[in-house]
């Protein structure tokens, strides 16, 4: 899965935004986003469709990508959904329709025109990672700088392109998947119908999704005729599903477009998604007290909501109230112990405190999170900071090697792994892991010669 080659970020309810700058196919700034709450909603929307396609949902990595385009894609082991698509979808059924269409492409074994997808997959993206909600832009100062990530590469599917024939086949495959899942195909028809006008635009003015996925009135009408014959055409989303969809949209709007969120979710709107959006928007607009007042009111109504506790802790942490952040972050982990991103948040706070016992506990929390997400680069970086504060130089360098390894900087990974080997006890699991990083990070001849002389590796010829 892509998670083994893609740096994982380490916050959840407070939303991590990681800017990505395309190096080849596109110059549009997009973002990789990690958020436990939104990921859970997207997974719930996707699971029945993936199962209907004969895929194991646990084997599919869901990428939440920050970008205004109405974009989604499915590839072996990976599904990507842009925030623009989520924000433009009116209900879960529309979003599920697009997901089913993309999985339909995957199930049909479609590849991109003229190998474009394969070539695009080799084009590097620079992934610049930030811990916290745009912490560097929120005035977090040195703490933000210390938590800035490095860079990674992963293949872009931006060049994905399908023929009209493949689109029609994916439509039919998507409808079949929805039918087998007991989900109405009306949402897919409605979504495409909402953007019917795209076919009259010049190529450059169209949404990228409709440039790569040709849309026509004839195709929409054919899709509608087939969808109306299916038994679940009149089935509607449940109130719970609608609420979760609105929460997801409100959260994204609050983080990504705070000024607009304040307008769209006015003070007159007392619904939970509206108050949630306003709290996040005030937080993003550097009004933490107003945000915290709203969150306290929401917690009074939903004291068992881990995402509210995490958000409260994140705001306190990012505005320099580290000691106060500990309790709400502990509560979030207690309520959702299986969520590694929440645990990383707690570990981050604990190692930032001037308390040796808290430091040891923070290291333990980070290590536990890494047992669930061993490629979480930010967790490795925080762990390196924790070990460094404790004076464990060998472990600190190994954690830094892991960090660089998972963000794709193999040269630095090799350098720090070699340093770690000199400080770690020989033949321990940590020492062997450092050796493995060296061997999988383009080792120099000198490195190989040194490893061979130590007996760490056996080689017939090291020149």
Residue, then its C-alpha position, 0 to 999 in steps of 0.5 A: x500500500x501507499x502508506x509504506x511509501x508515503x509519510x504519515x502525519x500525526x494529528x487527527x481531530x485537529x486535522x493535519x494539512x501537508x502542502x504538496x507541490x507538484x514537480x511535473x504534471x501540475x503546479x497546483x498546490x494540494x495537500x495531504x490531510x490526516x484526520x481520524x474522524x473524517x477518515x472514519x466517515x470516508x471508510x464507512x462510506x466506502x466499505x460496502x462498495x469495496x466489499x461488493x467489488x471483492x476487495x478487502x477494505x482493510x487493504x485499501x489506503x484512503x487518502x484525503x487530499x486537500x484540493x478544490x478540484x472535484x477529484x477522486x481516484x482508485x488504484x490497487x491498494x489506494x483510493x484518493x478523495x479530494x476535499x473539493x469533491x466532498x464539499x461539493x457533494x450534497x449527501x453521502x449517496x452522491x459521494x458513494x456514487x463517485x466512489x463506486x464509479x472509481x472502484x468500477x474503473x479499478x474492478x474493470x482493470x482500466x489503465x490510463x490512456x497511452x500509459x499516462x497513468x504509469x508515467x505519471x506514477x513515476x513523477x515525483x511530488x514533494x511532500x512538505x509536512x507540518x505537524x499541527x493545523x498549519x502551525x507555522x502559519x498560526x504563530x506557533x513559532x519555534x515549536x512549529x519549526x521544530x515539528x516541520x517535516x522534510x520531503x517525500x515522493x509518491x506517484x501522482x495519478x493526476x494524469x489519469x485519463x479514460x476513454x468515453x467507452x471506459x467511462x460508460x463501462x465504469x458507470x455500469x460497473x459502479x451501478x452494479x456495485x451500488x446495487x450489490x451494496x444496497x445503495x441507490x444509484x441516484x446520487x451518482x446520477x445527481x452528481x454528474x447531472x449537477x455538472x452536465x454543463x462541463x461538456x460545453x466548456x473549453x478543455x482548460x476551463x473544465x474541472x480536472x475530473x471531467x477532463x480525465x473523465x469525459x462527461x456527456x448528456x447522452x452518458x448521463x441519460x443512459x446512466x439514469x435509465x439504468x439506475x432507475x431500474x434498480x431496486x434501491x433507486x428511491x432509497x435515501x440516506x439515513x439521518x445518521x449518515x446525513x449528520x456525519x456527512x454534514x459534520x465532515x463538510x463543516x469540519x473541512x470548511x472550518x479548517x480550509x476556509x474559515x472566513x467562509x465558514x463563519x458566513x456559511x455557518x452563521x451564529x443563528x445556526x445552532x445545529x451541531x455541524x454549524x457550531x463545530x465549524x465555527x469553533x474550528x474557524x475561530x481557532x484557525x482565525x487565531x481566536x482560541x478563546x472563542x473557539x474553546x467556549x464553543x467547544x466547552x458547550x459542545x462537550x457539555x452535550x457530548x462528553x464522550x466525543x473523542x474528537x472534541x476532546x482532541x480538538x480542545x487539546x490541540x488548540x491549547x497546545x498550539x497556543x502555548x498552553x501545553x500543561x492544560x492540553x494534557x488532560x483533554x488529549x488523555x481523554x481523547x485517547x481513553x475514549x478511542x485507544x485504537x486511534x494512533x493519531x490521537x496517541x501521537x498528539x498526546x505523546x507530542x504534548x508529554x515530551x514538550x513538558x519539563x517533566x522527566x516522568x512525562x517525557x518517558x510516558x510520551x516516548x511510550x505513547x509514541x512507540x505504542x502509536x508506531x506499533x499501529x502505524x510504523x511508517x508515521x514519519x512525524x511520530x518518528x521525528x517526535x520520538x527522536x526529540x524525546x530520546x534526545x531529551x532523555x540523552x539516549x543518543x543511539x535511539x535518537x539517531x535511529x528514530x531520525x533515520x526512521x523518520x528520513x527513511x519514511x519521508x523518502x530521504x534515503x541518503x539522510x536515513x543511511x547517514x543517521x542509521x550508520x551513526x546509530x549503529x555506532x552507539x547501539x549495542x551490537x546484535x540488538x533489534x535496534x542495531x539490526x534495524x539500523x543495519x537494515x536501513x543502511x542496506x535499503x538506503x543506497x549504501x555506499x561502497x564504504x558502508x558495505x565494506x564496513x558492514x562486511x568487515x564487522x560481519x554484519x553482512x556477508x558479501x562475495x565482493x565489496x570493491 
